[in-house]
Amino acid sequence: MKEITRRTDPQTGELFFPKRANQKFARPENRIKFNNDAANELRKERECINKAIHTAHIKLRKLMTGLNKAEFSFDYMDGAEIEFNAFTHFELYDKILRPAIYEFVLITDKQNKKITIIRYGRL
């Protein structure tokens, strides 16, 4: 017969006898609190990036209302306080990988100091 060994709950540090072979926590409340704490810590780490992306997306949605493609100067975008320092992904557009924020593909023309925004994907 297999001997049951005591385990330590990672949340509270208490010793307990597991009722299942894969049991890691003494009580369900400890498991829930442990997982919630881990998720909150991850959420806090991602906060600075997610905030920049969500703020830019909200402003782009407002700016692009009723438009599928538009061109703006860098100065206009600075005035609208839209920052492009974080992206959700890169989209293949005209055989070139372009930065994108959700459904908006961003094409920068540094020579003419313009940015073209294209609503791509979710129309």
N, C-alpha and C positions, 0 to 999 in steps of 0.2 A: 504494500500500500504506500502511496506517495505521501511524503511528509509535507504538511502545510507550513510554510514559513511566513513569518511576519514581514510586512512591507511598510515602507514609510510613505505617507501621503505627501506628494510634492508641494501641495498648497499650504498645509498646516504643519507638516513635519510629524504628525502623530503616527504611532505604530498601529497597525490593524491586521487582521487575518482576512485575506481576500476570499470572496465567495466564488469568484470566477478566475480562470487562469490569466485573463487579460485585464483584470481590475487593477487600476493604478491609484484610485482615490478612495478614501474611506467612505465618503458620502457623495451623492450626486451634487449637492450644493457646492462642495469643494471643487468638483470638476467644472461646474458652470462658472464659478468665480475665477478659477485658474484660466479658463479659455477666454473669458471676458477681459481679464487683465491683459492677456497676451494680445488680443485683438485691439484693445485701446492703446497699448504701447505702439503697435504697428501703425495705427491710425494717426497717432501723434507724430511719428517719424515721417509719414507721407504728407502731412498737413501742408507744409510749405509748397510742395510741388502741386498738390491737388488744388490748393487755393488759387494759385497762379493760372492753372489750366481752366478752372471753372469760371474765374473772373473774365478771362479772355473769351471764353466761349459765350458767356452771357452777352458781352459787348458785341461780339461778332454776329450773334443772332439778331440783335437789335439793329446793327448797322446794315446787315444783309437782308432785312425784311423785304420780301417781294423780289429779290435779286438772286440770280444764280451765278453771276460773274460780275465783278467790279474791280476797278483799279483805283488805288489811292496813293497819295504821296506819303513819304515817311513822316513829313511834318504833320500831315493830317492825322496820321495814326498816333503820333506823339500827343497831339492835342486831344484826341479821343481817349488818351491814356490806355491804349491797348498795347500790352507788352507781349512780345513773342519770344520769351526765354524758356518756355516749356511746351512740349508737344505731346499729344497722345500716341502718335504713330507716324510712319512715313508711308506715303501713298505713291504708287507708280502712276505718273501722269506725263503724257508725251514721252514715254520711254525713259523718264528721269524720276528718281525717287525724290519726292518733295515732302517737306514737313507738313503735318496736318494737325488740326485741333478738331477732334471728332469729325464732322462731315465737311469741314472747311479745309481745302488745300491751299497752301500759301506759296506763291511764287514771287521771289524777290528779284528786283532788277536794281542792283546797286549802282550801276552806271547812271541810270536816269532817276535814281532815288524814288522808286515806285514799288508798290507791292500789289500783286493781283491776287484776289481772293476768289476761289471757285467753290461753290457748293457742290460737293461731289459725293456720290454714294447714296445718302438719304435725301431724296428730293421730295 
